[in-house]
Amino acid sequence: MNKSESLKALLIRLELELKTLSFWSTTAPSPQALNSTMPFAYDTMAFEQWLQFIFIPKMTALIDANGPLPNQIGLRPMAEQVYASNRDRLMPLLRLLADIDALLTGKSTQEPS
């Protein structure tokens, strides 16, 4: 499996995990929220919304267009910060985000203690 195929599989798992956690929304954020220029659109939407409405679609579009995938990313550290109070309950999501980080950066991630 190449990098794009691996990422596509991880994105499918991410969508399923977000749905399992009831983080999947049936209502899209406003166009203004989607046009945020801040990292992770933290000023206009929740992190899980950013994953659903910006990250997954952008990565899917890059894969479909055979475009270059990013090699600098830090989903897990952002999620650790956002979900600090629910870390134990959200560990499967955090591990999945670490897998995406590792695939895209080429660096393995270690579990924080």
C-alpha positions as CSV (number, residue, x, y, z in Angstrom):
1,M,0.0,0.0,0.0
2,N,1.5,3.4,-1.0
3,K,1.3,6.5,1.2
4,S,-1.9,7.9,-0.5
5,E,-3.7,4.6,-0.1
6,S,-2.5,4.4,3.6
7,L,-3.7,7.9,4.2
8,K,-7.1,7.2,2.6
9,A,-7.6,4.2,4.9
10,L,-6.6,6.3,7.9
11,L,-9.1,9.0,6.9
12,I,-11.9,6.4,6.7
13,R,-10.9,5.2,10.2
14,L,-10.9,8.9,11.3
15,E,-14.4,9.5,10.0
16,L,-15.6,6.3,11.8
17,E,-14.0,7.3,15.0
18,L,-15.5,10.8,14.9
19,K,-18.9,9.2,14.4
20,T,-18.3,6.7,17.2
21,L,-17.5,9.6,19.5
22,S,-20.6,11.5,18.3
23,F,-18.2,14.2,17.0
24,W,-19.6,14.0,13.5
25,S,-21.9,16.8,12.6
26,T,-24.7,16.9,10.1
27,T,-24.5,20.7,9.9
28,A,-21.6,22.3,8.2
29,P,-20.1,25.4,9.7
30,S,-20.8,28.8,8.1
31,P,-18.8,29.8,5.0
32,Q,-17.1,32.4,7.2
33,A,-16.0,29.7,9.7
34,L,-14.7,27.6,6.9
35,N,-12.6,30.5,5.6
36,S,-10.7,31.0,8.8
37,T,-7.0,31.6,8.3
38,M,-6.0,30.5,11.8
39,P,-4.3,27.1,12.3
40,F,-6.9,24.4,12.7
41,A,-9.5,27.2,12.3
42,Y,-9.4,27.3,16.1
43,D,-11.0,30.8,16.1
44,T,-14.2,29.7,14.3
45,M,-14.9,26.0,15.0
46,A,-14.2,23.0,17.2
47,F,-11.2,20.8,16.4
48,E,-13.5,17.9,15.4
49,Q,-15.3,20.2,13.0
50,W,-12.0,21.2,11.5
51,L,-11.1,17.5,11.1
52,Q,-14.5,16.8,9.4
53,F,-15.0,19.8,7.3
54,I,-11.5,20.9,6.4
55,F,-8.8,18.3,7.0
56,I,-10.6,15.1,5.7
57,P,-11.9,16.9,2.5
58,K,-8.6,18.5,1.7
59,M,-6.6,15.3,2.2
60,T,-9.1,13.4,0.1
61,A,-8.9,16.0,-2.7
62,L,-5.1,15.8,-2.6
63,I,-5.2,12.0,-2.8
64,D,-7.8,12.1,-5.7
65,A,-5.7,14.6,-7.6
66,N,-2.4,12.7,-7.0
67,G,-1.2,16.0,-5.4
68,P,1.7,16.3,-3.0
69,L,0.7,15.4,0.6
70,P,1.9,17.6,3.5
71,N,5.0,16.5,5.3
72,Q,4.7,18.8,8.2
73,I,1.7,18.2,10.4
74,G,0.8,17.9,14.1
75,L,-2.7,16.7,14.6
76,R,-1.9,14.7,17.8
77,P,-0.3,17.6,19.7
78,M,-3.3,19.8,18.9
79,A,-5.8,17.1,19.9
80,E,-3.8,16.6,23.2
81,Q,-4.3,20.2,24.0
82,V,-8.0,20.4,23.0
83,Y,-9.0,17.2,24.6
84,A,-6.8,17.3,27.7
85,S,-9.7,16.7,30.1
86,N,-11.0,13.7,28.2
87,R,-7.7,12.1,27.2
88,D,-8.4,8.6,28.5
89,R,-11.8,8.4,26.8
90,L,-10.4,9.8,23.5
91,M,-7.2,7.7,23.4
92,P,-8.3,5.8,20.2
93,L,-8.8,9.1,18.4
94,L,-5.5,10.4,19.7
95,R,-3.7,7.3,18.5
96,L,-5.3,7.5,15.1
97,L,-4.2,11.1,14.8
98,A,-0.7,10.1,15.8
99,D,-0.7,7.5,13.0
100,I,-1.7,10.1,10.5
101,D,1.1,12.4,11.7
102,A,3.6,9.6,11.5
103,L,2.5,8.6,8.0
104,L,2.8,12.2,6.7
105,T,5.9,13.2,8.4
106,G,7.8,9.9,8.2
107,K,8.5,10.1,11.9
108,S,7.1,7.7,14.4
109,T,5.3,9.2,17.3
110,Q,5.7,8.2,20.9
111,E,2.9,8.1,23.5
112,P,3.2,11.0,25.9
113,S,3.4,9.9,29.5
